[in-house]
Amino acid sequence: MDELAAFILARVTEDEILLGAVSGDSDIGAERMLADCESKRLMVAHIQRIDWDYEPAGDQDYMRRLLELLALPWVGHFDYNEHWVS
């Protein structure tokens, strides 16, 4: 799961850099996209903090599926691995 999380975080960082290069600070669309990047970063961090040994945490496959879904926008990226999809 760490490999998939690292992939997502790297793509989010790329998106943030791209947004900074193509838009001004006053662009509302860019602000929303940067907020989207931050929310993805926070979701990945939350998933990584789950204590899998604690019974109510649930099935690890459920949390992995969340990462798989977060990675979908980059399915065509050369670093995307098809084996991540269950």
Secondary structure, DSSP 8 states (H G I E B T S, - for coil): -HHHHHHHHHHHHHHHHHHHHH--TT-HHHHHHHHHHHHHHHHHHHHHH--TTSGGG--HHHHHHHHHHHHGGGTTSTT--GGG--
